[in-house]
């Protein structure tokens, strides 16, 4: 009896270790591709030096959900007016969602269409987008406009729409695209440096390598664009999690609609500056990710295997992948296990130590990509506190005690009101 229990424990240990190894493989394969072709990828991601040669023909609708964004909205509206693109082909739409400040007045003063929405709490970004779809977009007839999701704390590169127009007017262009994003307040605090490094890894390693290999790209919320008929289809989905971008991607990949990556269309955005707000934001993200994983992960994995569909398998693995903090913790635990209980070890301890080292190098690469100062590389060690907080949030979500609703994560220092 004792021997049977030991065999079961051994097999369970092997199974968990195998899943962790597969998750690490899915995470680090793009890293190998990036490092091998880093020069080519960096050239692809370089900001545009001048306007493109493609005539401006695409009409753009910029949907801007805004909850008490009076402080940051003016900069975004200024960047929209500074676009090297015909103004008659640009329609910015500010959705003033349950605002108690001057957000709506600022939009109207800038002569921008403003849709005001008032509802019982809790309110969220998805509800604001649905409101714009049911009011403003319902008036459209062509369905060929391109809808861009732009947060109010963003700032658009002057050639943002020029580059999108070039991509959408190419033969056989994708019907949905994700733009390049970077953090504008990178060096405000230790938290912003680490957040900016994580974003740089998403753009360069995850999206950059997929673009290089002509693979389907992921959706990251702000900076997502789609033809109007595709966007309306996404808005008509019956249910949403706290991570609506993952629900959108799951729907599109199941239907075989490719999401391309447009690295030359670039925008920046503001991230939270303190660890408390960061923790709150990540808790909401983890809750949404876990809900999307349950709804779509295993279903897409089965479909991908059945159809031999790389895009479905890739996104299924992305959904089923645990947070990197948990993966790093697992590599350390299994590394110790392989030394002290070798009978339960699937691979040698050197494999686990090597993976743990790779996680550290992965973080250092992110810091290098944002041109961190020499002393800021030490943040890889202070980041351990953030990692522990992410693990704490992940455990809370698994126990059903995570964030259940959207709530503001950033507070304006000038106005004393929530602005995101």
N, C-alpha and C positions, 0 to 999 in steps of 0.2 A: 504493500500500500504506500509506504514511504517512498519507494523507488518510483512508483507511478506519479506521485505528486511532484517529485523532482523532475521527471521527464516533462510533465505539463509546464512547470515553471521554466524549464530550459527552452522549450519550444516557444512559449510566450515571449521570453526574453529575446530569442532569435527573431521573432516576428516584429517586435517593436524596434529592434536595432536595424532590421532590414528596411523598415519604413523610414526611419531617420536617415539612413544612408541614401535612400532614393530621394528624399526631400533635399538633402544636401547636394546630390547630383543635379537635381533640377535647378537649384539656386546657383551653383558654381559653374555649370557648363557655359552659361553666357559670360561669366568672368573670364574663362579661358579664351573664348572667342574674342572678347573685347581686348584682352591683353595681346593677342596675336595680331589683331587688325586695328590696334588703337589709333594709329595715325590716320587710317582711312575713315574710321568712325569719327574722330575729332574734326576732320575736314568736313564731313557730312553735317556735323552739329554746329559748325562755325556760323556766327550771325551773318546774315546777308549784307554785302557791302553796298549794293545798289539795287534799284528796282528791277524787276524781271521784264522780259521782252513780251510776255503774253498780254494781249489787250485786256483791260479790265471789263469783264462781262458778267461776273458772278455777283448776284445781289445777296448781301449779308444781313442777317438779323442778329444783333448782339443782345442776348437775354441776360440781364444783370439783376439777380436776386439781391436785395439789399435790406438788411434789418438794422436800423440805426447806424447808417454808414456815412453820416454827414462829414466826418473827419477825413475819410479816405476816398470817397466817391469823386470829389473834384479832380484829383490826379488822374483817375481812370478816364473821366470825360475829356480831359485835356489831351490824353494820349490818343483817344479816338478821333478827336478833331485834327490831330497831327498826322493822321494816316496818309501815306502817299497813294491814295486811292480816291476815286470820285465820290464825293459826299452823297450824291443822289443814289448811290448803290449801297449805302450804309444806313441801317435803321437801328439805332440803339434803343433799347426798351428797358427802363429801370422799373423793377417790381418792388415798390416800397411796401415791404411785408411787415405789418404791425409795428410801424415806426412811431416813436415818441419824440423824435428829433426833427431836424430840418432836411432830412434826406429827400423827400418829395419836392420841397421848395427849391433845393439846389438843382435837382434834375430839370425842373421846369424853367428855372432861370437860365440854364444852359440850353434851353430850347430842345430838350430831349423828351420823348414820349415817356410818361410816367403812369404806371398802373398802381393804384393804391389798393391794398388788401387788408381787411381787418377780420380777425377770427378769434375764437376762443383758444387759449393755449392748450397744449403746446403747438407751436407753429414750426415748420421746417422748410428747407430749401425746395424739397420736392413739391410741396403744396404750392409754393410760389410759382414754380415752373408750370405746374398744372393750371394755375390761375391764368397765366399768360397764354397758355395754349388754348384755353377755352374762350378767352376774350379776344386777344389780338390776333393770334395765328389762325383762329377760326375764320377770319376775314380773307385769308389768302386763297388764291385760286390756282396758281401755277403748281405749287408744291415743289418747285425746283430751287427755291431760295436755300441758302445754307444757314443753318441756325448754329450760333456759337454760344456756349455757356461760359460766361465771364463773371467771376466774383468781383464784388465792389472794391476789394483791396488789391486788385490787379493793376498792372501798367503794361500797355501794349507796345511792342517794338514798332517803330514807324513803318516798317515793311511787313507787318503781321498779315494784313489782308492781301497784300500783293502776293505774298508767298502762298497763302491759301488759295487764291484765285488760280495761280499757276498749277497747283496740285489738282484742284477740282476740274480744271479744263483739259487735263491731259487725257489722251485716249484710254478708255477702260479704267478711268479713275475710280477709286473706292468711293462708296456712298457715305462713309463716315471716317473721320480722321481725328487723331489726338495730336495736339500741338506740344511744343517744347515748353517746359515750365522751369523756372528757377526762382530762388528765394531772394527778395530784394533787400531784406534786413539781416543778411547772413551774420554780420559781426556785431550784432547788438548784445548778445549774451552767449553763454556757453550752450544753452538750449538751442538757440537759433543756428549756431554753427553746426551742431550735430544734426539738426533737422535739415539744414541746407545740404549737408553731406549725403544724407539719406536720399534727398530729392535728386541730387546729381547722379547717384548710383542708379536710381530708377530710369533717368533719362538716358544716360550714357551706356550703362551695362545692360539693363533689361530692354529698353526700347531701342537703343542704338544697335545692338546686335541683332535684334529681330528685324529691324529695317534693313540691315546689311544682308541678311539671309532671306529677305522678302517674305517674312512670316507675318502672321496676324499680330496686331499690337493690342495691348491692354488699354482700358479706359481709366483715367485718373480724375474724373469730375471736371473741375475747372479746366478750360482749354480744350474740352471735347467739342467737336463740331460734326454736323451731319446734315445731309439733304433734308429738306423740310418733311418730305413724306416718311423718311426713316425716323426722324425725331418725333413726329406725331404718333407713329407706331409705338415708340418707346413710352410715350406719355399715356398710351391706352392700355398699358399692362395693368392687370388687375391688382397686384400687390407689390409693395416695395419694402425693403429692409432699411436700416439706417445707413447702408452703403449702396445707394441707388446706382452708382456707377457699375458695381458688380452685377446687379440685376440686369442692367442694360447690356453689358457684355455677354452675360449668359444667354440672353434672348437672341442677340445678333449672331453669336457663334453657333447656336443651335440651328439657326436658319441659314447659316453659311454666308452671312453678310460680313465681309472683311472690314476690319478697322485698320486703316493705314496710319503711318506715323509721318507727320510733317515737321521735321526738325528745324527748318528755317523759319517757320512761323512761331515766334518766340514771345513769351510774356513772363513777367515777374509777379510775385505776390508776397504778401506779408504773413509771416508765421508768428505764433505766440512766443513770448519772450521769457516766460517763467515756467518752472517745472510743474507747478500746480495746474496751470492751464494746459500744459502739454499732456499731463496725465489724464485730465478730463477729456481732452480731444482723442487721445489714444484709446481710452476706455470705450468711447462711442464707436470709434473705428473698429475695434476688436469685436464689439457686440454685433455690428453690422456684418463684418466679415464672417463671423461664426454662423449667423442666420443665413447668409448667402451660401455658405458651405453646405449647410444642411439641406437647403432647397435645391441647389444646383450641382454641387460637387460630384457626388457619386453618380447622379444621372448622366452628367456630361462625360464622366470617366467611362461608364458603360457604353454610351453612344460612340465615343471616340474609339474605343476598342472594337466595337461592332463594325463601324464604318471605316476603320483605319484612318481617322481624320486627325491630322497633327494639330490643327488649331483647337479642336475640342479637347484633345488630350493635354495640350499645353495649358489651357485655361483651367481644366479640371485639376491639374497638379498645382497650379497657382492657388486655387481655392482650398485645396486639401492640405496645403503646406502650412505647418504651424508657424507662429511668429518666430522670427530669427532668434530672438532672445531665448525662447524655449529650446530651439534647435541647439544653440550654443551650450545651454545648460545640459542638454542630453549628451552632447559629445564629451563634456567633462565627466558626467556621471558614468557613462559607459567606458570612458578611459580608465577610471578608477576600478570599475567592475572587472575589466579585462586583466587587471593586475592582481586583484585580490580574490577573484572568483572566476578563474579562467574557463571553467566548464560552462559558464553561462555566456561567454564572450563569443560573438559571431565572427569578429575580426580581431586582429592584434591591437594592442594599446597604441601602437605607433600610428595606426590609421585614425584613431580618435584624436590623438594629440595633433596630428597633422591637420585635421578638420578644424579643431579649435584654433590653431594658428592661422588657418585660412580665414576664419571669421574675423580675427584681429586685422589681418592684412586687408580684408574687404573694407573694414571701417576706415583704415588708414588711406586706402585708395579714395574713398569718398571725401576725406579731408583734403587730399591732394587735388581732387577735381575742383574744389571751391577755393583753391589757393590759400589754404589755411596758413597762418603764421607758424613758425617753428614750435613755439611754446604751446600752441593750440593742439598739437598732435598728442599732448598729454591728456587731452579730453577723452581719448579712447579708454582711459582708466576711470575718469570721473563718470563716464557714460554708464559705468556699472550700476550706478544708482537708478538711472532711467531704465536700464534693462530689468532691474529687480521690480520696478514699478509696473513695467509692461507685463512681466510674469505674474505679478499680483492681480492685474486686471484680467489677464487671460484665465487664471484660475477662477476668479469671480464670475466671469462669463460662463465658464463650463459648469459652474454650480448654480447657474440661473440667477445670479445676483449682480449682473453687470448692468450697464446703462440701458434703459429701455426706450427712452425718448430723446429727441434732439434738444439741446440747450446751448446757450451762448458759451463760447470758449475764450473770447478775447474782450477785454474792457478798455475803453478809451481813457487814457490818462488825462486828456484835456477836458472831456465832457462828462466822464463818470458814468457812461452808459455802455451797455453791451453793443458791440459793433460787429460781431460775427457769431 
